[in-house]
Each structure stands twice: as structure tokens, then as C-alpha cells.
Amino acid sequence: MSSTKSGSKVVTTGYSLTKDLTMDWIKLKTLGEGCFSVVDLVKIIKPMSCILAVKSSPFSCPSLSKEYKILQQFLGCPYIVQCYGAMMSLGYSEPYFNLFVEYAPDGNLLNLIQKFGGKIPESDVRCYIRMILGGLCDIHKRGYVHCDLKPENVLVYPSNQYGLFTLKIGDFGLAKELEQIDPPKATPDPLPRFRGTPAYMPPESLRDGKITASMDIWSLGCVVLEMVTGTRPWTSTRNPKDLAKKIALTNDLPYIIPDNMSKEGKDFLMKCFARDPSERWTADMLINHPFLIPDSTLLAPHRSFLQDPLADTSSCSEGQASFSSIRALF
């Protein structure tokens, strides 16, 4: 490993992919593990001091380098997790790719739902969904589909001036650019290889492998219901293959829409859960839905990218290090 010891801490040295620069950091704790990478909370100790999250995987795995390229398209977007840059480090047998992103001290949306005892008040849900839609608007305008929108992939940042947390979409490991998407097969397999988490996927994606922006809208509907009810979608079906069949081949919804939800909220969900993807509302349409209007005064109007792409949108710095000063390290 390209590492040394500083007291009881192991120091990892990273090498810039674009400049003749190095950076040293120490691992504070592991935040999570996925199929392709490990996410750690680290403290940068040289050439400056700050706290960041880093996703690491072997250099031979293309997932993180692809995510890095995608995140570069969303610098300054207030509702998408910001990327600082990437570094290479030397592992025992091969180099590692390290992707540095802003740390979410309040965890993810699933953690927030649990903090509310399983049910977030509808008045707050309206505001939080507007934030998520703000991110989806930018993702779709840039020609991408996230493909894995779920509470675990929506990160939570400190409260804003109105006492609400700030939500940002993260984890673009499965994201696809629309022009790169292969057309579905003429005679699709009854259970094609799908892209995403089955419980949050629409029927057409599981049935014939279709990937369009409307896929994210169905997933959004699942997220809204989970925020309101505290219940995971399709909890009655555990087996992945059975679940895929149920979603693809029946007219069932992920779960029953609660009676105590407002009329506007129920209508919002039905716009997300239209069986025909061409009839599903787009993110741009949903952000102006009446369900979101009553509390929209609590949020600034959606801005599709900040004018200054290096504006200090980070809440994860130490010693007030700005977004632009950290990015300069890479």
C-alpha cells in the first residue's frame, strides 16, 4: 500500500490524475460498502485539513471512473452530491481509484425516515420531494437516467434556514446516458437482466429492460410513499424473482396509497405510477404539481445549476475550507 503510519493512524497517499500533486489522508471510519466500492470517512491532512467521504475501488473496475465523469456534469447543482475530484493510490496488488465527495453527516433519507419514527409529516415531504425533483430535473436535462433512486441513495445534509434538512441525490454508479442505452430486444426474456433495485423499478424496466427518464419518476413515487408510510415497497414479496414477476406482469401498485394522504398527494403519486411510461409526468411537470405548491414558499425556486460552478455548496469541510479550495487539490 502507498501508506505510512502517523501515530496509530495509517496515512494513505493519493496521486492526482491530472496534476503533479499528492495528497495524504487518514481513514476515520467506514460509512458503507457496495458491490463495486467501499465508502470511508477520511481526514485530509496534507496539503490542507478537511473532512471528506471517499469511494474506493480497484482501478480495473470502471464503475467509479464512470461515476466521476458523470458527477463532473453536475458541479454546482444544489440537489446533487458534489464531487471534489479523484486520486489514485497504490494497493497491495493493484492501484485504487478514489473518488472524493462531500460527506453527509446526517446519513441518508432512510435514516431520516427512521428518525421520524417511520413517517415524515406530509408538509415536510412536500419540501423534500421538491429538492429531489430539483436534482432529477438536472439529471434528465443533462441526458442521464439515475436508474437507482431510493432512500439509501438520497443523502441528508444539515438543516437550512427553514429548519429543513437538505437532500441531495448521490450514487451514480448505475446511471446511464440516454444516447448510450441499448434498445430492448425484440423478444425479451421474461425476466431480463435489470438495472437498479427491483422494488423501486417500474414494470416496463423489469419486463423488457426499458430505461428512460420515466423510470426515475416511478422510483420517485416509491420514495414518496416510503416517506409517508415508513413502509418499504412490495414488503409482501421477498424473493427477487417473484418480485420482478409481480411488478412486471400485474397491475398492482408498490403498496396501498394511504387514505389520510391529501387529495393532491394522491394525485401526485398517480402521475408517478402511470403504467404507460409515456403518460407519466416528467420531473419538470411534477415540480409544478399542486401537491408541492402549498409549501413551496419554504424553498428557493429550483435553479438548474448555479451560475458559479465552484460555489461553496459543501457542508462537509473542516476549518471552513471552501468547495473551490478543496477542488484545487485535484
C-alpha positions in Angstrom: 0.0 0.0 0.0 1.1 3.6 -0.6 0.7 4.3 3.1 2.7 5.1 6.2 1.8 5.4 9.9 1.2 8.6 11.8 0.9 7.6 15.4 -1.8 4.9 15.4 -3.3 6.0 12.1 -2.4 4.7 8.7 -1.7 7.5 6.2 -2.7 6.9 2.6 -1.0 8.9 -0.2 -3.0 9.7 -3.3 -1.7 10.9 -6.6 -3.5 13.4 -8.8 -4.9 12.1 -12.1 -4.3 15.4 -13.8 -1.5 17.3 -11.9 1.9 16.6 -10.4 0.4 16.7 -6.9 0.0 14.3 -4.0 -2.5 14.3 -1.0 -2.3 12.4 2.3 -5.4 11.3 4.3 -6.3 9.1 7.2 -9.3 6.9 7.5 -11.7 7.8 10.3 -14.4 5.1 9.8 -16.2 3.1 7.1 -19.5 4.5 6.0 -20.7 1.7 3.8 -19.9 -1.0 1.3 -21.4 -1.6 -2.2 -20.9 -4.2 -4.9 -18.1 -2.2 -6.5 -16.6 0.1 -3.8 -16.1 0.9 -0.2 -17.1 4.4 1.2 -14.9 5.8 4.0 -14.9 9.0 6.0 -11.4 10.4 5.8 -9.5 13.4 7.1 -7.2 15.1 4.6 -4.0 16.0 6.4 -1.9 17.3 3.6 -1.7 19.8 1.9 -4.7 21.1 3.9 -7.1 19.8 6.6 -10.7 18.9 5.8 -13.2 16.0 6.2 -14.5 14.3 3.1 -16.1 11.0 2.1 -14.1 8.8 -0.3 -15.4 5.9 -2.5 -12.6 3.5 -3.4 -12.4 0.5 -5.8 -9.7 -1.3 -7.8 -8.6 0.8 -10.8 -9.5 -2.1 -13.0 -13.2 -1.6 -12.1 -14.6 1.1 -14.4 -17.6 1.9 -12.1 -16.1 4.8 -10.1 -14.2 6.4 -13.0 -17.6 6.4 -14.9 -19.3 8.0 -11.8 -16.5 10.6 -11.6 -17.1 11.6 -15.2 -20.9 11.9 -14.7 -20.6 13.9 -11.5 -18.4 16.4 -13.3 -21.5 17.3 -15.3 -23.3 18.4 -12.1 -20.9 20.8 -10.4 -22.9 23.5 -8.6 -26.2 21.6 -8.7 -27.7 22.2 -5.2 -29.5 18.9 -5.0 -26.9 16.5 -6.3 -24.0 15.3 -4.1 -20.9 17.3 -5.1 -17.7 15.7 -6.3 -14.3 17.2 -5.4 -12.1 15.1 -7.6 -10.3 11.8 -7.8 -6.9 10.4 -6.8 -5.0 7.2 -7.4 -3.5 5.2 -4.6 -1.4 2.1 -4.6 -2.9 -1.1 -3.2 -1.2 -4.4 -2.3 -1.8 -5.9 -5.7 -3.1 -3.1 -8.0 -3.8 0.7 -8.0 -7.0 2.0 -6.5 -9.3 4.7 -7.8 -10.5 7.1 -5.0 -13.5 9.4 -5.6 -13.9 12.2 -3.2 -17.4 13.6 -2.5 -19.0 15.8 0.2 -19.7 14.0 3.4 -23.3 13.7 4.5 -23.2 14.0 8.4 -26.9 13.2 8.7 -26.8 10.0 6.8 -29.4 9.2 4.1 -33.1 9.5 3.6 -33.8 6.1 5.0 -32.1 7.2 8.3 -34.3 10.4 8.2 -37.4 8.3 7.8 -36.4 6.2 10.8 -35.7 9.3 12.9 -39.3 10.4 12.3 -40.5 7.0 13.6 -41.2 5.8 10.1 -43.5 8.6 8.9 -42.4 12.1 7.8 -45.1 14.7 8.1 -46.7 15.4 4.6 -45.8 19.1 4.9 -42.1 18.2 5.2 -42.5 15.5 2.5 -43.6 18.2 0.0 -40.5 20.2 0.6 -38.1 17.2 0.5 -39.7 15.9 -2.7 -39.2 19.3 -4.3 -35.5 19.0 -3.5 -35.2 15.5 -5.0 -37.1 16.7 -8.1 -34.7 19.6 -8.4 -31.9 17.0 -8.7 -33.9 14.9 -11.2 -34.6 17.9 -13.4 -30.9 18.5 -13.8 -30.1 14.8 -14.3 -32.7 14.4 -17.0 -31.8 17.7 -18.7 -28.3 16.5 -19.0 -29.5 13.4 -20.7 -29.0 10.9 -17.9 -31.2 8.4 -16.1 -30.2 7.8 -12.5 -31.6 4.2 -12.6 -31.4 3.6 -8.8 -33.3 6.2 -7.0 -34.2 5.0 -3.5 -33.9 6.4 0.1 -30.4 5.0 0.6 -29.1 7.0 -2.4 -30.6 10.3 -1.2 -28.1 11.9 1.2 -29.1 14.2 4.1 -27.2 17.4 4.9 -27.6 20.0 7.7 -30.8 22.0 8.1 -31.4 25.1 6.1 -32.7 28.4 7.4 -36.3 27.0 7.5 -35.3 24.1 9.8 -35.4 21.5 7.0 -32.6 19.2 6.1 -31.1 19.5 2.6 -31.5 16.4 0.4 -29.1 15.5 -2.4 -29.1 12.7 -4.9 -26.0 10.5 -4.8 -24.6 7.2 -6.0 -24.5 7.4 -9.8 -22.8 4.0 -10.2 -25.8 2.7 -12.3 -26.6 5.9 -14.1 -26.9 5.7 -17.9 -26.7 8.4 -20.6 -29.8 8.1 -22.7 -27.9 8.0 -26.0 -25.8 5.1 -24.8 -28.9 2.9 -23.8 -29.3 -0.2 -25.9 -32.8 -0.7 -27.4 -34.8 -3.6 -25.8 -34.7 -6.9 -27.5 -37.5 -7.8 -30.0 -38.3 -10.9 -27.9 -37.3 -10.0 -24.4 -36.6 -12.6 -21.7 -39.5 -13.0 -19.2 -37.0 -11.8 -16.6 -34.3 -9.7 -18.3 -31.2 -8.6 -16.5 -32.4 -5.4 -14.9 -30.6 -2.3 -13.9 -31.4 -1.0 -10.5 -33.2 -2.1 -7.3 -36.2 -4.2 -8.3 -38.6 -2.9 -5.5 -38.2 0.6 -6.9 -38.3 -0.2 -10.6 -41.3 0.3 -13.0 -43.0 -2.6 -14.8 -41.5 -1.8 -18.2 -37.9 -1.9 -16.9 -38.4 -5.3 -15.4 -40.5 -6.7 -18.3 -38.4 -5.6 -21.3 -35.4 -3.8 -19.9 -36.5 -0.3 -21.0 -34.5 2.6 -19.5 -36.0 6.1 -19.9 -36.3 9.1 -17.7 -39.7 7.9 -16.7 -38.0 5.1 -14.8 -36.8 7.6 -12.2 -40.3 9.0 -11.9 -41.8 5.6 -10.9 -38.9 5.3 -8.3 -39.7 8.7 -7.0 -43.3 7.6 -6.4 -42.0 4.7 -4.3 -39.8 7.1 -2.3 -42.7 9.4 -1.6 -44.8 6.6 -0.3 -42.0 5.3 1.8 -41.5 8.8 3.4 -45.3 9.0 4.2 -45.9 5.4 5.4 -42.5 4.3 6.6 -43.0 1.1 4.7 -40.7 -0.3 2.1 -42.3 -1.0 -1.3 -43.5 -4.5 -2.0 -42.9 -5.8 1.5 -45.2 -8.7 1.0 -42.9 -10.2 -1.7 -39.3 -11.1 -0.6 -38.0 -13.3 -3.3 -36.3 -11.1 -6.0 -37.6 -13.3 -9.0 -41.1 -13.4 -7.6 -41.0 -9.7 -7.0 -39.8 -9.0 -10.6 -42.6 -11.1 -12.0 -45.2 -9.4 -9.8 -44.1 -5.9 -10.8 -43.7 -6.7 -14.5 -46.8 -8.8 -15.0 -49.5 -7.4 -12.7 -51.3 -4.1 -12.4 -50.5 -3.9 -8.7 -49.0 -0.8 -7.1 -46.0 -1.0 -4.7 -48.4 -0.6 -1.8 -51.8 0.9 -1.0 -51.9 4.7 -1.0 -52.9 5.8 2.5 -56.4 7.3 2.9 -55.1 10.1 5.2 -52.9 11.4 2.4 -54.1 14.7 0.9 -56.0 14.7 -2.4 -53.1 16.5 -4.1 -50.6 14.0 -2.7 -52.6 11.0 -4.1 -52.9 12.7 -7.5 -49.1 13.3 -7.5 -48.5 9.6 -6.8 -50.8 8.5 -9.6 -48.8 10.8 -12.0 -45.7 8.9 -10.9 -47.3 5.4 -11.2 -48.9 5.6 -14.6 -48.5 2.1 -16.1 -47.7 3.6 -19.5 -44.3 5.4 -19.2 -45.3 7.9 -21.9 -48.2 9.0 -19.6 -46.0 9.5 -16.5 -45.4 13.1 -15.7 -41.8 14.4 -16.2 -39.7 15.9 -13.4 -40.3 19.4 -14.9 -44.0 18.8 -14.8 -44.1 17.3 -11.3 -42.1 20.1 -9.8 -45.1 22.4 -10.5 -47.7 19.9 -9.3 -50.3 21.4 -6.9 -49.0 18.9 -4.2 -45.8 20.9 -4.0 -47.2 24.4 -4.2 -48.6 24.9 -0.6 -45.1 24.7 1.0 -43.1 25.9 -2.0 -42.5 29.3 -0.2 -40.2 27.4 2.2 -37.8 26.7 -0.6 -36.0 28.8 -3.1 -37.2 28.3 -6.7 -35.4 25.4 -8.4 -32.2 26.6 -10.1 -30.9 24.3 -12.9 -27.2 24.7 -11.9 -25.6 27.6 -10.0 -24.0 30.3 -12.1 -20.8 29.7 -10.3 -20.0 26.0 -10.7 -17.4 26.2 -7.9 -19.8 27.9 -5.4 -19.3 26.7 -1.9 -22.2 24.2 -1.7 -20.3 21.9 0.7 -21.3 21.2 4.3 -18.6 18.7 4.9 -15.5 20.9 5.2 -13.4 21.4 8.3 -12.0 24.8 9.1 -14.3 26.4 6.6 -12.4 25.1 3.7 -14.4 26.1 0.6 -15.5 23.9 -2.3 -13.2 25.6 -4.7 -10.2 25.4 -2.4 -10.7 21.6 -1.9 -11.2 21.0 -5.7 -7.9 22.8 -6.3 -6.2 19.8 -4.6 -7.1 17.6 -7.6 
